[in-house]
């Protein structure tokens, strides 16, 4: 969602104004000018320059329409790209800044296609900023084929879970071009218009290509990751009970471990490598040392890191801890970005230099060992591709959290009691103006509302201080919001209102950017938790209707009915629908839940009775 899902275009012949074919003819003449050269002196140009001009002309002709069949480096004519970049700068300046320009693009796109609003779950101000960031980066890179391809590929990766189609690209392209024509008038030249169209067509076609072609890579990643961890899961399930001899050996190993621990205290650097290697070793009854073969990715990674001399890098353990979530969410751009954002905050607090390429080397060595039969060049390409994109997302934030944390801390510390009162008041005034439905959910006293506003500001600061602890706290808060039946569409206008209020209180762009980035991350986690935790049982409890509850639980299998009524888990956080029904006063539902739990059911193999689950 960093840039509009440029739903590619229709052909140029489909676009005509009130004067019939005039617009098309002018565009065709502008393209033909490139073939004609600049003047008669063009006949004296060297063959290499003529070849370059011919290639540039070919790409303009190719991307007058959306081409989703290939994704290649595109060399566009410098004069057309200069015109397009000039028009972009004029557009931003004519609207007095990037924020207003982003809002104008946001409004133009969604006025042209209101149905597409459901694709974007982020606050309007944040979405407008992302439109601007994405478009600015693409247009600024348009003169450099390699840089343009890299930039578009990076953005396309963030849209893998969204269906980008040719008609949708057409909607975005036409909305943006029409907006430029309206704002710039005659200053939006024909060459500039062609330049904007080919850039947007190239980007939209690339999004479609990336989603289509990279889907196979995603399947490879998911399948090989499951294989890499399958053996460890099977061993955990089939692990036999320890025997007496094994217990004795364990005692000997324990005493040896205590002796080694004393050595490790004296030499902590050697402890990292030795610990990883020793964990893979076992001693038999004859005193011979046998190497235990790692069976999970984490074990193999730690072993290989120690062998490769990288076991001392503490930041690798930080990435490894979050790597499972990264891999399993490779096709979910929102969650993948969230994981990388949190990881960048944690890595920023790690001492020493961080070379992410070292993690890739150990990762690939571990996967090759765990997936030997299936591993081939396609696996190599897929995993390299995943890590390159993850690395790009992490690097985009590396070095920033520390500066942003300091700037935001200075801003909060500079607020007087009068400033804090204004911030509290303005947040809700703005929010209730843009989202009147929000008043139905904020029925508490003014004191309580002000407390919530204070907690929001505190959370944005704590996200920089303790990112992982905050993720857990926010997830728990999100599950409580499931019980409150808070619509997720209200989070976006609330974030926008808070950001606009803070913008008025500071002239420090870094502090404003820090507040926006942190609050956006908080809202993403909240929305995700609410969506994952909003089961039909919880929705029935919110209505306090026994009939709705019975309908909701009727579709659950016999062996899962008790779980559906007693536990909802999102990540490491959980909530009990039954307890929530009692606590919130939905007693009709609570009564229906008890009756359902205490009903005896059976299938061919087993009886089901929920009394044990109710009290455990």
C-alpha positions in Angstrom: 0.0 0.0 0.0 3.0 2.3 -0.2 1.8 3.3 -3.7 -1.5 3.0 -5.3 -2.2 -0.4 -6.9 -1.9 1.2 -10.3 -4.6 -0.8 -12.0 -3.2 -0.7 -15.5 -4.5 1.1 -18.3 -6.7 0.7 -21.2 -5.2 1.4 -24.6 -4.5 4.9 -25.7 -7.2 4.7 -28.3 -9.7 4.3 -25.5 -8.9 7.8 -24.2 -10.2 10.8 -26.0 -11.5 14.2 -24.9 -14.4 16.3 -26.2 -12.4 17.0 -29.3 -12.4 13.5 -30.5 -9.0 12.2 -31.5 -7.1 15.4 -30.9 -5.5 14.2 -27.7 -4.3 11.0 -29.2 -2.9 12.6 -32.3 -0.9 15.1 -30.1 0.5 12.2 -28.0 1.5 10.2 -31.1 3.2 13.3 -32.6 5.1 13.8 -29.4 6.3 10.2 -29.4 7.3 10.5 -33.1 9.4 13.5 -32.3 11.7 11.2 -30.5 12.2 9.2 -33.7 12.9 12.4 -35.8 15.9 13.4 -33.6 16.5 16.9 -32.3 17.7 18.5 -35.6 19.7 17.8 -38.7 22.8 17.4 -36.6 21.3 14.1 -35.4 22.6 12.5 -38.6 26.1 12.9 -37.3 25.5 11.0 -34.0 27.5 7.9 -33.3 25.8 4.5 -33.7 25.8 3.9 -29.9 23.8 7.0 -29.3 21.4 6.1 -32.1 20.9 2.6 -30.6 20.2 4.1 -27.2 17.6 6.5 -28.6 16.0 3.6 -30.5 15.8 1.5 -27.4 14.3 4.5 -25.4 11.7 5.0 -28.1 10.8 1.3 -28.1 10.1 1.3 -24.4 7.8 4.4 -24.7 5.8 2.6 -27.4 5.8 -0.6 -25.3 4.4 1.1 -22.2 1.8 3.3 -23.8 -0.3 0.3 -22.7 0.1 -1.8 -19.6 2.5 -4.7 -20.2 2.2 -7.4 -17.5 3.9 -10.1 -19.5 7.5 -9.1 -18.7 9.3 -7.1 -16.0 12.6 -5.7 -17.2 14.8 -2.7 -16.9 13.2 0.1 -19.0 15.2 2.9 -20.6 12.9 5.8 -21.2 13.9 8.9 -23.2 15.6 11.5 -20.9 13.6 14.4 -22.3 10.3 12.8 -21.6 11.4 11.7 -18.1 12.6 15.3 -17.4 9.2 16.6 -18.4 7.5 14.1 -16.2 9.7 14.9 -13.2 9.3 18.6 -13.8 5.5 18.2 -13.9 5.6 16.3 -10.6 7.6 19.0 -8.9 5.2 21.6 -10.2 2.2 19.6 -8.9 3.7 19.3 -5.4 4.6 23.0 -5.3 1.2 24.1 -6.6 -0.5 22.4 -3.7 1.9 23.9 -1.1 3.7 20.7 0.0 3.8 17.0 0.0 1.0 16.5 2.5 -1.6 18.4 0.5 -0.4 16.8 -2.7 -0.8 13.3 -1.1 -4.3 14.2 0.1 -5.3 15.4 -3.4 -4.1 12.1 -4.9 -5.9 10.1 -2.3 -9.1 12.0 -2.9 -8.8 11.7 -6.7 -8.2 8.0 -6.7 -11.0 7.1 -4.4 -13.5 9.6 -6.0 -12.8 7.7 -9.2 -13.3 4.3 -7.6 -14.9 4.3 -4.2 -15.1 0.5 -4.2 -11.3 0.3 -3.9 -11.3 1.9 -0.5 -11.7 -1.5 1.1 -8.2 -2.4 -0.1 -6.6 0.2 2.1 -6.8 -0.3 5.9 -4.4 2.5 6.9 -5.3 6.0 8.1 -6.0 8.5 5.4 -3.1 10.8 6.3 -0.7 7.8 6.4 -2.0 6.4 3.1 -1.6 9.8 1.5 1.9 10.0 2.7 2.6 6.5 1.3 1.2 7.5 -2.1 3.6 10.4 -2.1 6.6 8.5 -1.0 6.0 5.7 -3.5 5.3 8.0 -6.4 8.2 10.3 -5.6 10.6 7.4 -5.4 9.4 5.9 -8.7 9.4 9.2 -10.6 12.8 10.2 -9.1 14.3 6.9 -10.3 12.7 7.0 -13.8 15.9 8.1 -15.5 17.8 5.1 -14.1 16.6 1.7 -15.5 18.3 -0.4 -12.8 17.2 1.9 -9.9 13.7 2.1 -11.3 13.3 -1.7 -11.5 14.7 -2.2 -8.0 12.3 0.4 -6.6 9.2 -0.9 -8.4 10.1 -4.5 -7.4 10.4 -3.5 -3.7 7.0 -1.8 -3.8 5.4 -4.6 -5.8 6.5 -7.1 -3.1 4.5 -5.1 -0.6 1.4 -5.6 -2.7 1.5 -9.4 -3.1 -1.6 -10.1 -1.1 -3.7 -7.5 -3.0 -5.2 -8.3 -6.4 -3.7 -5.7 -8.8 -5.4 -5.9 -12.2 -5.3 -4.1 -15.5 -8.6 -2.2 -14.9 -7.5 -1.1 -11.5 -4.2 0.2 -12.8 -6.2 2.1 -15.4 -8.3 3.7 -12.7 -5.3 4.9 -10.7 -3.4 6.1 -13.8 -6.3 8.0 -15.2 -7.2 9.6 -11.8 -3.6 10.8 -11.3 -3.2 12.1 -14.9 -6.6 13.9 -14.8 -5.6 15.5 -11.4 -2.4 16.8 -13.0 -4.3 18.2 -15.9 -6.8 20.0 -13.6 -4.1 21.4 -11.3 -1.4 22.3 -13.9 -3.4 23.2 -17.0 -1.2 24.1 -19.9 1.9 23.5 -17.8 1.2 19.8 -18.0 2.7 19.3 -21.4 2.0 16.4 -23.8 5.5 14.9 -23.2 5.0 15.2 -19.4 1.6 13.4 -19.8 3.2 10.6 -21.9 6.0 10.3 -19.3 3.6 10.0 -16.4 1.5 7.4 -18.3 4.4 5.2 -19.3 5.8 5.3 -15.7 2.5 4.4 -14.2 1.8 1.7 -16.8 5.3 0.2 -16.2 4.7 0.2 -12.5 1.2 -1.3 -12.7 2.3 -4.0 -15.1 5.2 -4.8 -12.8 2.9 -5.3 -9.9 0.8 -7.7 -11.8 3.8 -9.6 -13.1 5.4 -9.8 -9.6 2.2 -11.1 -8.0 1.8 -13.7 -10.8 5.4 -14.9 -11.0 6.3 -14.7 -7.4 3.4 -16.8 -6.3 5.4 -19.9 -7.2 8.3 -18.6 -5.1 6.0 -18.1 -2.1 4.8 -21.7 -2.5 8.4 -23.0 -2.6 9.2 -21.0 0.6 6.2 -22.2 2.5 6.7 -25.8 1.4 10.4 -25.9 2.2 10.0 -24.1 5.5 7.4 -26.8 6.5 9.9 -29.5 5.5 12.7 -27.8 7.4 10.8 -27.9 10.7 8.8 -31.2 10.1 11.4 -33.6 11.5 11.7 -31.7 14.8 7.9 -31.6 15.2 7.7 -35.4 14.6 10.4 -36.1 17.1 8.7 -34.0 19.7 5.5 -36.0 19.2 7.2 -39.4 19.2 9.8 -38.7 22.0 9.9 -41.7 24.3 9.9 -41.5 28.1 13.4 -41.2 29.6 14.8 -44.4 31.0 17.0 -44.9 34.1 20.2 -45.2 32.0 19.3 -42.1 30.1 18.6 -40.3 33.4 22.1 -41.2 34.7 23.7 -40.0 31.5 21.7 -36.8 31.8 23.1 -36.3 35.4 26.6 -36.7 34.1 25.9 -34.3 31.3 24.4 -31.8 33.8 27.5 -31.9 36.0 29.7 -31.4 32.9 27.5 -28.5 31.9 28.0 -26.9 35.3 31.7 -27.2 35.0 31.6 -25.7 31.5 29.4 -22.8 32.8 32.2 -21.7 35.1 34.5 -21.6 32.2 32.0 -19.6 30.2 31.8 -17.0 32.8 35.5 -16.4 32.4 35.3 -16.4 28.6 31.9 -15.3 27.5 32.9 -14.9 23.9 33.8 -18.5 23.5 30.6 -19.5 25.3 28.4 -18.6 22.4 30.2 -20.9 19.9 30.8 -23.7 22.5 27.2 -23.6 23.6 25.8 -24.0 20.2 28.2 -26.9 19.3 27.8 -28.7 22.7 24.0 -28.6 22.3 24.5 -30.8 19.3 26.7 -33.3 21.1 25.9 -36.3 23.3 28.1 -38.8 25.1 27.4 -42.5 25.0 28.1 -45.1 27.8 31.5 -45.8 26.4 32.5 -42.2 26.7 32.5 -41.5 23.0 31.1 -38.2 21.8 28.4 -38.4 19.2 27.2 -35.3 17.3 23.5 -34.9 17.6 22.1 -33.9 14.2 20.0 -30.7 14.3 16.4 -31.4 13.4 14.9 -27.9 13.4 15.8 -24.7 11.6 16.7 -22.9 14.8 19.1 -25.7 15.9 20.7 -26.0 12.5 21.1 -22.2 12.3 22.8 -21.9 15.7 25.1 -24.8 14.8 26.1 -23.4 11.4 26.6 -19.9 12.9 29.0 -21.3 15.5 30.9 -23.4 12.8 31.1 -20.3 10.5 32.5 -18.2 13.3 29.4 -16.0 13.6 28.1 -17.3 16.9 29.2 -14.2 18.7 26.8 -12.0 16.8 24.0 -11.5 19.3 21.8 -9.7 16.8 21.4 -12.9 14.8 19.5 -14.5 17.7 17.2 -11.5 17.6 16.4 -12.0 13.9 16.1 -15.8 14.4 13.5 -15.3 17.1 11.3 -13.4 14.6 12.2 -15.3 11.5 9.4 -17.8 11.7 6.8 -15.0 11.7 8.6 -13.4 8.7 8.6 -16.6 6.7 5.0 -17.7 7.5 3.7 -14.2 6.5 5.6 -13.9 3.2 2.4 -13.5 1.3 0.9 -11.0 3.7 2.5 -7.6 3.0 0.8 -5.9 6.0 2.0 -8.5 8.5 5.4 -8.8 6.9 6.0 -5.1 7.0 4.8 -5.1 10.7 7.3 -7.8 11.6 10.1 -6.0 9.8 9.2 -2.7 11.5 9.3 -4.3 15.0 12.5 -6.1 14.1 14.2 -2.9 13.0 13.3 -1.3 16.4 14.8 -4.3 18.3 17.9 -4.3 16.1 18.5 -0.6 16.6 19.2 -1.4 20.3 21.8 -4.1 19.5 25.5 -3.1 20.1 28.1 -3.2 17.3 27.7 -3.4 13.5 24.9 -5.4 11.9 25.6 -7.1 8.6 22.4 -8.7 7.4 24.1 -10.5 4.6 25.8 -12.8 7.3 22.3 -14.0 8.4 21.5 -14.9 4.8 24.6 -17.0 4.5 23.9 -19.0 7.6 20.2 -19.2 6.7 20.9 -20.7 3.3 23.4 -23.2 4.6 20.9 -24.4 7.2 18.1 -24.8 4.7 20.3 -26.7 2.3 21.1 -29.1 5.1 17.4 -29.5 6.2 15.8 -29.8 2.7 18.5 -31.8 0.8 16.2 -33.8 -1.5 14.1 -30.9 -2.7 16.7 -28.2 -2.7 17.4 -26.9 -6.2 18.1 -23.6 -8.0 14.4 -22.5 -7.7 14.7 -22.8 -3.9 18.0 -20.8 -4.0 16.3 -18.1 -6.0 13.1 -18.0 -3.8 14.9 -17.8 -0.5 17.4 -15.2 -1.8 14.5 -13.2 -3.1 12.7 -13.3 0.3 15.7 -12.2 2.3 16.7 -9.4 -0.1 13.2 -7.9 0.3 13.2 -8.4 4.1 16.7 -6.9 4.2 15.5 -3.9 2.2 12.6 -3.3 4.5 14.8 -3.5 7.6 17.5 -1.3 6.1 14.9 1.4 5.2 14.5 2.0 9.0 18.0 1.2 10.3 19.5 4.2 12.0 16.2 6.0 12.2 14.6 4.7 15.4 17.3 6.2 17.6 16.9 9.6 16.1 13.2 9.4 16.1 13.1 8.2 19.7 15.2 11.2 20.9 13.1 13.7 18.8 9.8 12.3 20.1 11.1 12.3 23.7 12.1 15.9 23.4 8.7 16.9 22.0 6.8 15.1 24.7 9.0 16.6 27.4 8.5 20.1 26.0 4.7 19.9 26.3 3.3 22.1 29.0 0.1 21.2 30.9 -1.8 23.6 28.7 -0.3 22.0 25.6 -1.3 18.6 26.8 -4.8 19.8 27.4 -5.1 21.2 23.9 -3.7 17.9 22.4 -6.3 15.8 24.3 -9.1 18.1 23.3 -8.2 18.5 19.6 -7.7 14.8 19.0 -11.3 14.0 19.9 -12.7 17.1 18.2 -11.1 16.2 15.0 -12.0 12.5 15.3 -15.7 13.1 16.0 -15.8 15.5 13.0 -14.3 13.0 10.5 -16.0 9.9 12.1 -19.2 10.8 13.9 -19.9 7.1 14.5 -16.9 7.2 16.9 -19.0 9.0 19.5 -21.1 5.9 19.9 -18.0 4.0 21.2 -16.6 6.8 23.4 -19.3 7.2 26.0 -17.0 7.5 29.0 -16.4 10.7 30.9 -14.1 13.4 29.7 -11.5 12.4 32.3 -11.5 8.8 30.9 -11.1 10.1 27.3 -8.2 12.3 28.3 -6.6 9.3 30.0 -6.9 7.3 26.8 -5.3 10.2 24.9 -2.4 10.2 27.4 -2.0 6.4 27.0 -1.8 6.8 23.2 1.1 9.2 23.5 2.8 7.0 26.0 2.4 4.0 23.8 4.1 5.7 20.9 7.1 6.4 23.1 7.1 2.9 24.6 7.1 1.4 21.2 10.6 2.7 20.7 11.7 1.8 24.3 10.4 -1.8 24.5 9.1 -2.9 21.1 8.5 -6.6 21.7 6.9 -6.0 25.1 4.6 -3.4 23.5 3.6 -5.8 20.8 2.4 -8.2 23.5 0.6 -5.5 25.4 -1.0 -4.1 22.3 -2.2 -7.6 21.3 -3.8 -8.0 24.7 -5.5 -4.6 24.2 -6.7 -5.6 20.8 -8.4 -8.7 22.1 -10.2 -6.6 24.7 -11.4 -4.4 21.8 -12.9 -7.5 20.2 -15.1 -7.7 23.3 -15.9 -4.0 22.9 -17.0 -4.5 19.3 -14.9 -1.6 18.1 -15.2 -1.3 14.2 -11.7 -1.4 12.7 -12.5 1.3 10.2 -12.5 3.8 13.1 -8.8 3.4 13.7 -7.7 5.1 10.5 -9.5 8.4 11.2 -8.4 8.3 14.8 -4.7 8.0 13.8 -5.1 10.8 11.2 -6.7 13.1 13.9 -3.9 12.4 16.4 -1.2 13.1 13.7 -2.7 16.3 12.6 -3.0 17.5 16.2 0.6 16.8 16.9 1.7 18.5 13.7 0.2 21.7 15.0 2.2 21.4 18.2 5.6 21.0 16.8 7.8 22.3 14.0 10.2 19.4 14.3 9.6 17.2 11.3 11.5 14.3 12.8 9.3 14.3 15.9 6.1 14.4 13.8 7.4 11.6 11.6 8.4 9.5 14.7 4.9 10.0 16.2 3.2 9.1 12.9 5.3 6.0 12.3 4.9 4.7 15.8 1.2 5.3 16.1 0.6 3.8 12.7 2.5 0.6 13.8 0.4 0.5 17.0 -2.9 0.8 15.0 -1.7 -1.9 12.6 -1.2 -4.4 15.4 -4.5 -3.5 17.0 -6.4 -3.9 13.8 -4.8 -7.2 13.0 -5.5 -8.5 16.5 -9.1 -7.5 16.4 -9.6 -9.0 12.9 -8.0 -12.3 14.0 -9.9 -12.4 17.3 -13.3 -11.4 16.0 -15.0 -14.8 15.8 -18.7 -15.3 15.3 -19.0 -16.4 18.9 -17.6 -13.0 20.1 -19.9 -11.2 17.8 -22.9 -13.1 19.2 -21.8 -12.2 22.7 -21.8 -8.5 21.8 -25.4 -8.8 20.8 -26.3 -10.8 24.0 -28.5 -13.0 21.9 -28.8 -16.7 22.9 -30.2 -17.5 19.5 -27.3 -15.8 17.7 -24.8 -17.7 19.9 -26.4 -21.1 19.2 -26.3 -20.3 15.5 -22.6 -19.3 15.8 -21.5 -22.4 17.6 -23.7 -24.8 15.5 -21.1 -24.9 12.8 -18.2 -26.0 15.1 -17.2 -29.7 15.2 -18.1 -31.6 18.4 -14.5 -31.8 19.5 -13.9 -28.1 19.1 -17.1 -26.6 20.5 -15.7 -26.2 24.0 -12.6 -24.5 22.7 -14.7 -22.1 20.6 -16.6 -21.1 23.7 -13.7 -20.9 26.2 -10.6 -19.7 24.4 -9.5 -17.4 21.6 -5.8 -17.0 21.0 -4.0 -14.5 18.9 -0.2 -14.8 19.0 0.7 -15.3 22.6 -2.4 -13.6 24.0 -5.8 -15.2 24.7 -9.2 -14.3 25.9 -12.1 -16.4 27.1 -15.4 -15.7 25.4 -17.3 -17.3 28.3 -15.6 -15.2 30.9 -16.1 -12.1 28.7 -19.8 -12.8 28.4 -20.1 -12.8 32.2 -17.9 -9.9 32.8 -19.6 -7.7 30.2 -23.1 -8.6 31.4 -24.2 -10.7 28.4 -25.8 -13.2 30.7 -28.2 -14.6 28.1 -25.2 -15.7 26.1 -23.4 -16.9 29.2 -26.4 -19.1 30.1 -26.6 -20.5 26.6 -22.8 -21.3 26.7 -23.1 -23.2 30.0 -26.0 -25.2 28.6 -24.0 -26.0 25.4 -20.9 -27.0 27.4 -22.8 -29.3 29.7 -24.6 -31.1 26.9 -23.3 -34.6 26.3 -22.5 -35.3 22.6 -20.9 -38.3 20.9 -19.5 -39.7 17.6 -18.4 -43.2 16.7 -15.2 -43.0 18.8 -15.8 -40.7 21.7 -18.2 -38.9 24.1 -17.8 -35.1 24.5 -18.7 -33.3 27.7 -17.4 -29.8 28.3 -17.3 -29.8 32.1 -13.6 -30.6 32.3 -12.7 -27.8 29.8 -14.9 -25.4 31.7 -12.8 -25.7 34.9 -9.3 -26.1 33.4 
